[in-house]
Amino acid sequence: MLDADFFRRWMTATAASVEHEAERLTALDSPIGDADHGSNLQRGFRAVATALEKEEPGTPGAVLMLAGRTLISTVGGASGPLYGTLLRRTGKALGDAAEVDEAEFAQALRTGVDAVVQLGGAAPGDKTMIDALLPAVDALGRSFAAARSAAEEGALATTPLQARKGRASYLGERSIGHQDPGATSSAILIAALAETAGE
Amino acid sequence: MKMLINVAETVVADALRGMAAAHPELTVDVENRVIVRRDAPVAGKVGLVSGGGSGHEPLHGGFVGPGMLSAACPGEVFTSPVPDQMVRAAAAVDSGAGVLFIVKNYTGDVLNFDMAAELAEDEGIQIAKVLVDDDVAVTDSLYTAGRRGTGATLFVEKIAGAAAEEGRPLERVEALARQVNENSRSFGVALSACSTPAKGSPTFDLPPGELELGVGIHGEPGRERRAMMTSREIADFSVNAVLEDMNPRNPVLVLVNGMGATPLLELYGFNAEVQRILVDRGVPVARTLVGNYVTSLDMAGASVTLCQVDEDLLRLWDAPVRTAGLRWGM
């Protein structure tokens, strides 16, 4: 069973990974975006870590909803609303339960990813965070480790794609050959999840 | 890249503190990143709120004041502001007559303003929104986020601002703002890439002998890259691209806008070419504005925006305005 502490540790682990990977994310965002994905997420997840320490939410749902709200209030750009919605809607789907099992969490995360699809209007293959998140959700039924591999493969697989959403879409064919920074940060989020579960 | 900054993290806050010191006629909330005209809320007047990433100065904070915006929310450099800023701005300027959000068509701006509109409405503030999407360089909008909002933002903010100042109600100001956007078309070129403080080096690679045709205000391309051209050739390409997409029967407002690192000497020369083409094409010019208004940090280049106007729109354009970045008649 997964309790509030597990979700707090997931968010803290994500914050640490984002801190570590910020420069790489910004470098990926440079040729096809505007070179700020790393610094934006860094600002957001630092705020998440601070908010979780201060408020100490007691349920898995409350942890993720607070994290999502904090991202919306601090990140800006498209990443703020998209990551904020992902975590907020996942948290909302978890409800008030003090603990959730892995299947319940997988189902809730699917709800969160669906909300991101609806908000951003991206489909698989559009070279966005969806290309890492959807395969991760599908694999989460098997294990956290499988979700991590699926997300990483999904992020790598964005390289040959042509962007159809977000700022990279204006590059048209010239977006081909670059790994999508949003899919990469999504893979970091899922990798932190597997790390937190000890897988 | 050398920059006149302390550290990247404080660039926006530092600029806001400096702006506050230079413009006591504005209320600048540095911590929450909201710039409000000092006398807001003005009784009976619709509030106008715009915002977007920093790095496009004087857009938007430089357009706050009587006759134009009521408030602006600057985001991080090239990153849209967050909903909290917009809600705070709306609350500061709402006199009960409602608030118009002027949003440039970028995914981040659209999503954050949408969220802000919901939150502000929950607080009992009536919100209307207008999306600016004037950039004709984006051709396959089916597979992109759609046409970008660029130079026409200035026309929308000025004309809607004058209409609000006259006391027109929210739905009329909104309709007018939409009309100005529909009447406007833009095309931009980059001669060099820009450097964001966070990255510290050019955000894209543009070799010295080449230029990028159809850029947006972050340097995102739209059409093609070519060997460097003369001012005359660039004007021909840009104005033709605009006129292919609009067929003005009325006079137009012309904005020849610098991207940040192109001197006025070059912009005025470029404007001479733009005016020559408009005369040749039989397009009457009502007013012309030349300068750095919707910039992209230190990017060299320019954009051309035309806005077709009738008598009402022209009168509103000429109406007095007093902001840091645009000022006439008062």
HADDOCK unambig.tbl for C-alpha pairs under 7 A between the chains (distance, minus, plus):
assign (segid A and resid 30 and name CA) (segid B and resid 203 and name CA) 5.35 0.50 0.50
assign (segid A and resid 30 and name CA) (segid B and resid 204 and name CA) 6.59 0.50 0.50
assign (segid A and resid 31 and name CA) (segid B and resid 203 and name CA) 6.69 0.50 0.50
assign (segid A and resid 31 and name CA) (segid B and resid 204 and name CA) 5.56 0.50 0.50
assign (segid A and resid 34 and name CA) (segid B and resid 203 and name CA) 6.41 0.50 0.50
assign (segid A and resid 34 and name CA) (segid B and resid 218 and name CA) 6.99 0.50 0.50
assign (segid A and resid 35 and name CA) (segid B and resid 199 and name CA) 6.39 0.50 0.50
assign (segid A and resid 35 and name CA) (segid B and resid 203 and name CA) 6.30 0.50 0.50
assign (segid A and resid 36 and name CA) (segid B and resid 198 and name CA) 6.64 0.50 0.50
assign (segid A and resid 72 and name CA) (segid B and resid 82 and name CA) 6.60 0.50 0.50
assign (segid A and resid 73 and name CA) (segid B and resid 82 and name CA) 5.56 0.50 0.50
assign (segid A and resid 73 and name CA) (segid B and resid 83 and name CA) 6.58 0.50 0.50
assign (segid A and resid 73 and name CA) (segid B and resid 84 and name CA) 6.12 0.50 0.50
assign (segid A and resid 74 and name CA) (segid B and resid 82 and name CA) 6.47 0.50 0.50
assign (segid A and resid 75 and name CA) (segid B and resid 82 and name CA) 6.89 0.50 0.50
assign (segid A and resid 76 and name CA) (segid B and resid 79 and name CA) 6.05 0.50 0.50
assign (segid A and resid 76 and name CA) (segid B and resid 80 and name CA) 5.15 0.50 0.50
assign (segid A and resid 76 and name CA) (segid B and resid 81 and name CA) 5.09 0.50 0.50
assign (segid A and resid 76 and name CA) (segid B and resid 82 and name CA) 4.65 0.50 0.50
assign (segid A and resid 76 and name CA) (segid B and resid 108 and name CA) 6.92 0.50 0.50
assign (segid A and resid 77 and name CA) (segid B and resid 79 and name CA) 4.64 0.50 0.50
assign (segid A and resid 77 and name CA) (segid B and resid 80 and name CA) 4.39 0.50 0.50
assign (segid A and resid 77 and name CA) (segid B and resid 81 and name CA) 6.83 0.50 0.50
assign (segid A and resid 77 and name CA) (segid B and resid 108 and name CA) 4.06 0.50 0.50
assign (segid A and resid 77 and name CA) (segid B and resid 109 and name CA) 6.51 0.50 0.50
assign (segid A and resid 78 and name CA) (segid B and resid 107 and name CA) 5.78 0.50 0.50
assign (segid A and resid 78 and name CA) (segid B and resid 108 and name CA) 3.67 0.50 0.50
assign (segid A and resid 78 and name CA) (segid B and resid 111 and name CA) 6.75 0.50 0.50
assign (segid A and resid 81 and name CA) (segid B and resid 111 and name CA) 6.49 0.50 0.50
assign (segid A and resid 81 and name CA) (segid B and resid 112 and name CA) 6.54 0.50 0.50
assign (segid A and resid 164 and name CA) (segid B and resid 143 and name CA) 5.01 0.50 0.50
assign (segid A and resid 164 and name CA) (segid B and resid 144 and name CA) 5.03 0.50 0.50
assign (segid A and resid 165 and name CA) (segid B and resid 144 and name CA) 5.46 0.50 0.50
assign (segid A and resid 165 and name CA) (segid B and resid 145 and name CA) 5.54 0.50 0.50
assign (segid A and resid 166 and name CA) (segid B and resid 107 and name CA) 5.91 0.50 0.50
assign (segid A and resid 166 and name CA) (segid B and resid 145 and name CA) 5.90 0.50 0.50
assign (segid A and resid 169 and name CA) (segid B and resid 144 and name CA) 5.00 0.50 0.50
assign (segid A and resid 169 and name CA) (segid B and resid 145 and name CA) 6.92 0.50 0.50
assign (segid A and resid 170 and name CA) (segid B and resid 138 and name CA) 7.00 0.50 0.50
assign (segid A and resid 170 and name CA) (segid B and resid 144 and name CA) 6.24 0.50 0.50
assign (segid A and resid 170 and name CA) (segid B and resid 220 and name CA) 6.33 0.50 0.50
assign (segid A and resid 170 and name CA) (segid B and resid 221 and name CA) 6.15 0.50 0.50
assign (segid A and resid 170 and name CA) (segid B and resid 222 and name CA) 5.76 0.50 0.50
assign (segid A and resid 171 and name CA) (segid B and resid 220 and name CA) 6.74 0.50 0.50
assign (segid A and resid 171 and name CA) (segid B and resid 221 and name CA) 5.78 0.50 0.50
assign (segid A and resid 171 and name CA) (segid B and resid 222 and name CA) 6.53 0.50 0.50
